[in-house]
Amino acid sequence: MTDFNLASIDDVRTLLEARGASHVHVGLTDHTGQLRGKCIRKDKFIGGLEHGLAMTHNLVAVDFTDVIYPVEGLIVGGDGFGDGVASVVLESCREIPWEPPERNLFFLIEHRDAGASRDPRSLCKRQMAKAESLGFVPYLACELEFRLFNETSKSLSEKSYRNLELATPVSNYLGIMRQAEHSELFNALISDMEQMGIPIECAHWELGPGFAELVLQYARGMRAADNAIIYKTFAKAFALRRQMTFSFMARYTDRGDGSSCHLHTSLRGANGETVFHDPTKPDGISETMRHFIGGVQKLLPELLLMQAPNVNSFKRFVPGIFAPVASTWGIDNRTTSLRAIVGAPGSQRVENRVPGADCNPYLAIAATLASGLWGIENEVEPTAMFRTSVYEHMDQVPRELMFPASFAEAITRFRDSEFAKDAFGEEFVRVYSATRAAQDLDYRRAVTDWEIARFLELA
């Protein structure tokens, strides 16, 4: 793992010369969480360091498979698909393991000027700055679950995404035998991610056929957010290069659990001291931690769209599959939305179990931090914790803490949220709501196999 410690444009120039670099890769995150970018010549990249790089701001109106949604002011009534200006994030420099030394450097870029109001990384960065203005330093880590298929992009298309072959035929949760069977794959993945500056805390098989998880080691602030974004893209590329597919789809089958992006968050003081632990309080939960939980819990229903961004995301929110169904909390309770992990002061944290693996980590982190910090500022008290299964006691959940019942309702709640407009800006809320509403309309137009089998003959 290389830590480049780039603090200035001169540092970057020195690195490029030392590498004999001919080209540099750059990537910008769209609203779906995909990295989109280019491989550009060194001289053009150096010019971009000083003046910015051209990058269309219409990417925020583009969904998966390049479906372009008619967002007002961008696609409709916009500037004729003109370019915006993106800045190079110097501290984001990584090495792409499979590229030659003269072309293996990768940098994140982010929109500036008007485009910054819609840029996911910029939104996340503003919440990090808000935390630091309050005297806190965020530390975060993502657990990203995925399905592993013995399929390529070509075979997925040829099979029309049906009858797919999983990497393991049966479930073997934490199975050492399966771990050993796929040792070369996981060793190579861990090594490649470590080379990219993404330390892996652990890797293991999950509860389902072909179902696995990598836990990214916690990191400070934007480094943790960048790690999650870079990991999702390059882990998928890693698999495709081996004629396999890693899927971060929230729930690909109704015969198993969904894939999550459990988000672990803790806050420290400016001098590194823990602020979530207080040995004089019940369970060691400090007032700061309790109010952080209270803020996230209260605002989760109206910010759900930033953590469940697709119509398929809502297929996770059903009882019995280790996913939340309402805005609840508890200590080491995996049926709640917010799982308080208590004990050693240095590791005390809040696990947000709501985001699916399909989320844009920048947006999920921004939503969690913004609502938690609001809770601290306003001393918001959480409800009584759940000590047993939420699934068995849904009648005890206050109505205002129930999740929106559908993707469409979540869009409306988010679009109308005054907190979201204040925290993330009216322009982001407007554009993000519009693209999600367009996706929902696409879904409602579609006729599924389930409907054909149920209604075609007998209706």
Secondary structure, 3 states (H helix, E strand, C coil): CCCCCCCCHHHHHHHHHHHCCCEEEEEEECCCCCEEEEEEEHHHHHHHHHHCEEEEHHHHHECHHHCECCCECCCECCCCCCEEEEEECHHHCEECCCCCHHHCEEEEEEECHHHHHCCHHHHHHHHHHHHHHCCEEEEEEEEEEEEEECCCHHHHHHCCCCCCCECCCCCCCCCHHHHHHCHHHHHHHHHHHHHCCCCEEEEEECCCCCEEEEEECCEEHHHHHHHHHHHHHHHHHHHHCCCCEEECCCCCCCCCCCCEEEEEEEEEECCCCECCECCCCHHHECHHHHHHHHHHHHHHHHHHHHCCCCHHHHHCCCCCCCCCCECCEEECCCCCCEEEECCCHHHCEEEECCCECCCCHHHHHHHHHHHHHHHHHCCCCCCCCCCCCHHHCHHHCCHHHECCCCHHHHHHHHHCCHHHHHHHCHHHHHHHHHHHHHHHHHHHHCCCHHHHHHHCCCC
